[in-house]
Amino acid sequence: MEYKVLNSIFKALKAPFAILDMNALDENIQEIAKRSKGRNIRIATKSIRCRYVLNYLLENLPNYFGWMTFTIEEAIWLSENGFTNILLGYPTFELELIEQVLSNEKHVSSIYFMVDKLEHVELLNEIAIKYNAHAKLCIDVDMSSTFPGIYFGVYRSSIKNTADLKSLIQSSSSFANVKWKGLMGYEAQIAGIGDNVPGTAVMNKIIGVLKSKSIKEIAERRAACLKVLSDNSINLDFVNGGGTGSIESTLKEEGVTEITVGSGFYQSHLFDNYSNFKHKPALFYALRIVRKPTDSIFTASGGGYIASGATDISKQPQPFLPRGMKLIKNEGAGEVQTPFEYLGKEPLKIGDLVFFRHAKAGELCERFNKLILVRANKIEQIVPTYRGENKCFL
Ligand SMILES: Cc1ncc(COP(=O)(O)O)c(C=O)c1O
């Protein structure tokens, strides 16, 4: 979208506010469908956090296959609202909420629980017995790689290899009220790390080499885990892998029946620097300029929406439009004011809007009650985010 157009469409609205460019979203949906070559896509709701958009993806993504939710409370809420095939992406130990699921037939049939420890399985079995239900389980297998001096991945699952997997299955064999239904492995070091970051050619090369070594290794690990399951006569509903950044490599593993994708729909800026894809920035937010401390520095009201994770510079918001804005190193995006340097061509003045992007896709929705949907330079609709529906899950 063009800066002038955006500033003129939105100038009268109360800032700050969040905008979803539906034309860009449509292009990203098409691109993700093309990249995934028809393999099932499970949508990561944490990277969307807006029920309207979830339904829009369901209707418009041809290979949509289900949801990966981030808390059990969210999974229940979505199930109550007609969503089905919900994989709770992370383990839970919230007894009351587990009871809510296992005492309700609709939730039991819609929701898969994530486990990687005997404690998880034991608890689910115990509560399932109480309600005469069968909890559907998905096993999370660790997909990180270790190279000399480098841990390449994230710390999540305790199941690191086939021996760990066999041990969990064997020690759970007396639990009659749980059923093994899925296997998930999230290769964060492939899906969540860019290998084409401007100005870091050497690091890009190193990341590229580590990625290709790791891709080979995790494919073997996942295939070996699947063999353990089939040797134990366990038939799965799905085998899940990947994320936005790894569609191409995850797809090569024939055993993987579905790929999780979330961030690539809104295309938050951490996903700009990959060699295997380019999506369109779809979600951004508007701040209003309220001061001009020097000829080249403006100050906007609000805007300090820093992303979670190791807090380096990449977690800051990124100036988007007009082109040529730069955050000030010593101040960054501030709690109530965001100063920026501007040496571009627009005749910016106090009262104008400027636009920024968040580093992570879903987190921006925790800052706004509404998303303003824009299509072909017109406001199409205003829809509530999770927060706008009074839902704050984490
Ligand atoms: C378990 C799991 N799968 C997949 C993903 C990928 O999601 P996205 O496409 O939003 O990066 C994530 C993201 O953190 C995740 O935690």
The ligand as a Tripos MOL2 file, in Angstrom:
@<TRIPOS>MOLECULE
LIG
   16    16     1     0     0
SMALL
NO_CHARGES

@<TRIPOS>ATOM
      1 C1          4.7910  -26.0040   18.0800 C.3       1 LIG1
      2 C2          4.9020  -24.9910   16.9940 C.ar      1 LIG1
      3 N1          4.6450  -25.3540   15.7320 N.ar      1 LIG1
      4 C3          4.7250  -24.4740   14.7320 C.ar      1 LIG1
      5 C4          5.0730  -23.1560   14.9570 C.ar      1 LIG1
      6 C5          5.1950  -22.2460   13.7670 C.3       1 LIG1
      7 O1          4.3500  -21.1700   13.7480 O.3       1 LIG1
      8 P1          4.6270  -19.9110   12.8190 P.3       1 LIG1
      9 O2          4.3000  -20.3040   11.4380 O.co2     1 LIG1
     10 O3          3.7100  -18.8900   13.3720 O.co2     1 LIG1
     11 O4          6.0640  -19.5380   12.9790 O.co2     1 LIG1
     12 C6          5.3540  -22.7340   16.2620 C.ar      1 LIG1
     13 C7          5.7660  -21.3560   16.5400 C.2       1 LIG1
     14 O5          6.3390  -20.9850   17.5370 O.2       1 LIG1
     15 C8          5.2690  -23.6750   17.3160 C.ar      1 LIG1
     16 O6          5.5320  -23.3310   18.6010 O.3       1 LIG1
@<TRIPOS>BOND
     1     1     2 1
     2     2     3 ar
     3     2    15 ar
     4     3     4 ar
     5     4     5 ar
     6     5     6 1
     7     5    12 ar
     8     6     7 1
     9     7     8 1
    10     8     9 2
    11     8    10 1
    12     8    11 1
    13    12    13 1
    14    12    15 ar
    15    13    14 2
    16    15    16 1
@<TRIPOS>SUBSTRUCTURE
     1 LIG1         1 GROUP 0 **** ****
